[in-house]
Amino acid sequence: MTGPSSHLSATADAYDAVAVLYAELFRDAYDNLPLDRALLAAFAELARGTADAGPVAELGCGPGWVTAHLRDLGLEVFGVDLSPVMIQLAREAYPDLRFEVGSMDALDLADGELGGIVSWYSVIHVPPGEVPSYLAEFRRVLAPGGHLLLAFFESEGGPVAPFDHKVTTAYRWPIDALAELAGEAGFFEVGRMLREPLEGERFRRGHLLLRKGEPAR
C-alpha cells in the first residue's frame, strides 16, 4: 500500500480525534432513514445475485454500522477505514466481522476479488481531482458484474464545491458529474436516488448504484 498523501493523513487524524463521540452521536442514525435502508437492501439483493463473486467491502466504514447492516442483509462483508480508532471501535462493537485499516485508493486486494463495494459518504473527503483514481481502484478490485454504491452530499444544481463538514473538509457533487466520472471509469449506472434533507440535515443526499462491465440486460 502506498504512503498516505497529506489529505489522507489529515482525514485519518480528524476522524481519530472524534471517533468515540461520532460513534455515540450517530449510532442509531439510520433507524429513521427508510429510503437509505431501501437502497442498501437493493444493493444487497444485487450483490447476492452476482454469480461466483467474492465478498462485499464497505470502504470508509467508520464504526461499522453499515457493514453490520449489510451482514444482516445476508452479505459476506468486511470494512476498511483510514482511521485506526474507528476500526478499533468497529471491532469492539462487531467482533464477528472483519475490519481493516486501509486507504480506498490503494486496497490490499487482488484484481476482481470483490463482489460489491459500498462507499457510504466516504468519497466526500477525496479532493475532486483524485476521485477518478479512486473509481479506477474500485473497478480494479471488483469482479465482472460487481456493483458499487456511492452515497454523497449532492450540490443541488451547483458545481463541485467544498463545504465545512463537521469533521474535515468535504465536497458536494452534482449527481450527473459524478455519474459521468463513474462512466469514464468503466461503470454503468443501474439507478440513482436523490433525497431531500430531513430536519437537522443541511444538504440533499445523492446516491448512485453502479455496475462494473456491460450494461445489465
One Martini backbone bead per residue (centre of mass of N, CA, C, O) as a GRO file, in nm:
protein
  217
    1MET     BB    1   0.097   0.034   0.022
    2THR     BB    2   0.080   0.349  -0.003
    3GLY     BB    3   0.148   0.643   0.098
    4PRO     BB    4   0.010   0.902   0.245
    5SER     BB    5  -0.140   1.173   0.190
    6SER     BB    6  -0.228   1.464   0.330
    7HIS     BB    7  -0.540   1.411   0.325
    8LEU     BB    8  -0.529   1.134   0.462
    9SER     BB    9  -0.400   1.220   0.728
   10ALA     BB   10  -0.612   1.434   0.802
   11THR     BB   11  -0.857   1.245   0.804
   12ALA     BB   12  -0.760   1.041   1.013
   13ASP     BB   13  -0.710   1.242   1.245
   14ALA     BB   14  -0.996   1.360   1.259
   15TYR     BB   15  -1.143   1.085   1.322
   16ASP     BB   16  -0.985   1.004   1.570
   17ALA     BB   17  -1.075   1.256   1.748
   18VAL     BB   18  -1.413   1.175   1.705
   19ALA     BB   19  -1.499   0.873   1.722
   20VAL     BB   20  -1.654   0.837   1.988
   21LEU     BB   21  -1.865   1.059   1.946
   22TYR     BB   22  -1.970   0.964   1.672
   23ALA     BB   23  -2.072   0.685   1.766
   24GLU     BB   24  -2.277   0.799   1.974
   25LEU     BB   25  -2.451   1.006   1.799
   26PHE     BB   26  -2.490   0.788   1.524
   27ARG     BB   27  -2.589   0.494   1.589
   28ASP     BB   28  -2.920   0.558   1.500
   29ALA     BB   29  -2.939   0.708   1.215
   30TYR     BB   30  -3.103   0.471   1.031
   31ASP     BB   31  -3.388   0.432   1.162
   32ASN     BB   32  -3.505   0.715   0.995
   33LEU     BB   33  -3.406   0.583   0.687
   34PRO     BB   34  -3.577   0.425   0.451
   35LEU     BB   35  -3.434   0.494   0.181
   36ASP     BB   36  -3.152   0.405   0.256
   37ARG     BB   37  -3.226   0.112   0.329
   38ALA     BB   38  -3.344   0.039   0.052
   39LEU     BB   39  -3.079   0.072  -0.108
   40LEU     BB   40  -2.917  -0.139   0.049
   41ALA     BB   41  -3.109  -0.372  -0.022
   42ALA     BB   42  -3.070  -0.359  -0.328
   43PHE     BB   43  -2.771  -0.410  -0.326
   44ALA     BB   44  -2.778  -0.684  -0.180
   45GLU     BB   45  -2.942  -0.831  -0.396
   46LEU     BB   46  -2.738  -0.794  -0.624
   47ALA     BB   47  -2.490  -0.918  -0.482
   48ARG     BB   48  -2.619  -1.203  -0.438
   49GLY     BB   49  -2.659  -1.233  -0.773
   50THR     BB   50  -2.351  -1.258  -0.814
   51ALA     BB   51  -2.176  -1.470  -0.977
   52ASP     BB   52  -1.886  -1.578  -0.829
   53ALA     BB   53  -1.849  -1.379  -0.607
   54GLY     BB   54  -1.732  -1.200  -0.365
   55PRO     BB   55  -1.709  -0.995  -0.134
   56VAL     BB   56  -1.795  -0.721   0.060
   57ALA     BB   57  -1.708  -0.368   0.076
   58GLU     BB   58  -1.662  -0.119   0.318
   59LEU     BB   59  -1.561   0.209   0.236
   60GLY     BB   60  -1.555   0.387   0.505
   61CYS     BB   61  -1.687   0.249   0.790
   62GLY     BB   62  -1.608   0.327   1.054
   63PRO     BB   63  -1.802   0.185   1.321
   64GLY     BB   64  -1.986  -0.040   1.134
   65TRP     BB   65  -2.295  -0.019   1.070
   66VAL     BB   66  -2.321  -0.088   0.766
   67THR     BB   67  -2.176  -0.353   0.772
   68ALA     BB   68  -2.380  -0.490   0.964
   69HIS     BB   69  -2.627  -0.446   0.786
   70LEU     BB   70  -2.523  -0.615   0.547
   71ARG     BB   71  -2.507  -0.875   0.706
   72ASP     BB   72  -2.818  -0.876   0.774
   73LEU     BB   73  -2.868  -0.899   0.442
   74GLY     BB   74  -2.660  -1.155   0.361
   75LEU     BB   75  -2.358  -1.065   0.366
   76GLU     BB   76  -2.030  -1.082   0.279
   77VAL     BB   77  -1.844  -0.867   0.502
   78PHE     BB   78  -1.626  -0.574   0.509
   79GLY     BB   79  -1.402  -0.326   0.660
   80VAL     BB   80  -1.268   0.006   0.570
   81ASP     BB   81  -1.026   0.239   0.726
   82LEU     BB   82  -0.820   0.505   0.812
   83SER     BB   83  -0.914   0.484   1.111
   84PRO     BB   84  -0.801   0.327   1.388
   85VAL     BB   85  -1.029   0.402   1.588
   86MET     BB   86  -1.267   0.309   1.423
   87ILE     BB   87  -1.173   0.014   1.400
   88GLN     BB   88  -1.176  -0.046   1.699
   89LEU     BB   89  -1.479   0.008   1.742
   90ALA     BB   90  -1.582  -0.200   1.537
   91ARG     BB   91  -1.455  -0.452   1.671
   92GLU     BB   92  -1.605  -0.417   1.943
   93ALA     BB   93  -1.903  -0.417   1.826
   94TYR     BB   94  -1.803  -0.644   1.580
   95PRO     BB   95  -1.636  -0.936   1.632
   96ASP     BB   96  -1.754  -1.102   1.368
   97LEU     BB   97  -1.601  -0.890   1.204
   98ARG     BB   98  -1.414  -0.740   0.946
   99PHE     BB   99  -1.140  -0.504   1.011
  100GLU     BB  100  -0.952  -0.243   0.830
  101VAL     BB  101  -0.674  -0.065   0.770
  102GLY     BB  102  -0.723   0.177   0.500
  103SER     BB  103  -0.715   0.271   0.153
  104MET     BB  104  -0.916   0.330  -0.126
  105ASP     BB  105  -0.657   0.384  -0.335
  106ALA     BB  106  -0.498   0.114  -0.182
  107LEU     BB  107  -0.578  -0.197  -0.198
  108ASP     BB  108  -0.537  -0.521  -0.035
  109LEU     BB  109  -0.626  -0.644  -0.336
  110ALA     BB  110  -0.732  -0.827  -0.578
  111ASP     BB  111  -0.828  -0.870  -0.873
  112GLY     BB  112  -1.168  -0.929  -0.854
  113GLU     BB  113  -1.243  -0.995  -0.536
  114LEU     BB  114  -1.515  -0.840  -0.550
  115GLY     BB  115  -1.878  -0.817  -0.546
  116GLY     BB  116  -1.870  -0.541  -0.367
  117ILE     BB  117  -1.936  -0.179  -0.307
  118VAL     BB  118  -1.935   0.054  -0.029
  119SER     BB  119  -1.964   0.424  -0.038
  120TRP     BB  120  -2.051   0.592   0.259
  121TYR     BB  121  -1.951   0.894   0.277
  122SER     BB  122  -1.622   0.888   0.163
  123VAL     BB  123  -1.563   1.051  -0.109
  124ILE     BB  124  -1.608   1.343   0.013
  125HIS     BB  125  -1.281   1.373   0.098
  126VAL     BB  126  -1.200   1.381  -0.194
  127PRO     BB  127  -1.036   1.528  -0.413
  128PRO     BB  128  -1.164   1.576  -0.718
  129GLY     BB  129  -0.897   1.500  -0.888
  130GLU     BB  130  -0.891   1.194  -0.738
  131VAL     BB  131  -1.149   1.029  -0.801
  132PRO     BB  132  -1.068   0.858  -1.054
  133SER     BB  133  -0.862   0.676  -0.893
  134TYR     BB  134  -1.075   0.548  -0.710
  135LEU     BB  135  -1.255   0.424  -0.927
  136ALA     BB  136  -1.029   0.247  -1.046
  137GLU     BB  137  -0.991   0.079  -0.788
  138PHE     BB  138  -1.274  -0.032  -0.770
  139ARG     BB  139  -1.265  -0.177  -1.044
  140ARG     BB  140  -1.025  -0.364  -0.992
  141VAL     BB  141  -1.165  -0.525  -0.732
  142LEU     BB  142  -1.394  -0.597  -0.914
  143ALA     BB  143  -1.602  -0.799  -1.040
  144PRO     BB  144  -1.770  -0.896  -1.286
  145GLY     BB  145  -2.078  -0.733  -1.218
  146GLY     BB  146  -2.019  -0.557  -0.998
  147HIS     BB  147  -2.115  -0.344  -0.727
  148LEU     BB  148  -2.171   0.016  -0.675
  149LEU     BB  149  -2.210   0.233  -0.382
  150LEU     BB  150  -2.290   0.578  -0.368
  151ALA     BB  151  -2.254   0.829  -0.113
  152PHE     BB  152  -2.362   1.183  -0.102
  153PHE     BB  153  -2.332   1.521  -0.144
  154GLU     BB  154  -2.541   1.736  -0.307
  155SER     BB  155  -2.531   2.043  -0.513
  156GLU     BB  156  -2.803   2.147  -0.634
  157GLY     BB  157  -2.679   2.253  -0.935
  158GLY     BB  158  -2.399   2.281  -0.869
  159PRO     BB  159  -2.085   2.257  -0.821
  160VAL     BB  160  -1.813   2.153  -0.713
  161ALA     BB  161  -1.790   2.173  -0.342
  162PRO     BB  162  -1.684   2.288  -0.062
  163PHE     BB  163  -1.724   2.211   0.296
  164ASP     BB  164  -1.808   2.233   0.652
  165HIS     BB  165  -1.737   1.979   0.782
  166LYS     BB  166  -1.727   1.857   1.110
  167VAL     BB  167  -1.442   1.714   1.057
  168THR     BB  168  -1.373   1.764   0.738
  169THR     BB  169  -1.314   1.823   0.438
  170ALA     BB  170  -1.567   1.855   0.184
  171TYR     BB  171  -1.781   1.738  -0.099
  172ARG     BB  172  -1.999   1.849  -0.345
  173TRP     BB  173  -2.206   1.678  -0.591
  174PRO     BB  174  -2.305   1.633  -0.896
  175ILE     BB  175  -2.462   1.363  -1.009
  176ASP     BB  176  -2.380   1.377  -1.311
  177ALA     BB  177  -2.072   1.407  -1.271
  178LEU     BB  178  -2.025   1.142  -1.115
  179ALA     BB  179  -2.148   0.956  -1.329
  180GLU     BB  180  -1.947   1.029  -1.552
  181LEU     BB  181  -1.691   0.932  -1.409
  182ALA     BB  182  -1.785   0.641  -1.378
  183GLY     BB  183  -1.810   0.586  -1.679
  184GLU     BB  184  -1.505   0.639  -1.744
  185ALA     BB  185  -1.425   0.391  -1.535
  186GLY     BB  186  -1.649   0.145  -1.614
  187PHE     BB  187  -1.946   0.231  -1.539
  188PHE     BB  188  -2.289   0.145  -1.489
  189GLU     BB  189  -2.600   0.261  -1.455
  190VAL     BB  190  -2.877   0.155  -1.253
  191GLY     BB  191  -2.914   0.395  -1.030
  192ARG     BB  192  -3.094   0.664  -0.850
  193MET     BB  193  -3.081   0.897  -0.557
  194LEU     BB  194  -3.275   1.167  -0.422
  195ARG     BB  195  -3.254   1.334  -0.103
  196GLU     BB  196  -3.398   1.527   0.101
  197PRO     BB  197  -3.362   1.712   0.363
  198LEU     BB  198  -3.382   1.680   0.685
  199GLU     BB  199  -3.406   1.737   0.992
  200GLY     BB  200  -3.073   1.860   1.049
  201GLU     BB  201  -3.013   1.888   0.747
  202ARG     BB  202  -2.842   2.060   0.481
  203PHE     BB  203  -2.837   1.837   0.245
  204ARG     BB  204  -2.857   1.674  -0.026
  205ARG     BB  205  -2.883   1.335  -0.128
  206GLY     BB  206  -2.665   1.110  -0.297
  207HIS     BB  207  -2.715   0.821  -0.529
  208LEU     BB  208  -2.518   0.545  -0.670
  209LEU     BB  209  -2.583   0.270  -0.888
  210LEU     BB  210  -2.334   0.037  -0.996
  211ARG     BB  211  -2.167  -0.132  -1.283
  212LYS     BB  212  -1.948  -0.365  -1.386
  213GLY     BB  213  -1.943  -0.341  -1.723
  214GLU     BB  214  -2.200  -0.439  -1.871
  215PRO     BB  215  -2.502  -0.380  -1.928
  216ALA     BB  216  -2.791  -0.459  -1.819
  217ARG     BB  217  -3.061  -0.695  -1.948
   0.00000   0.00000   0.00000
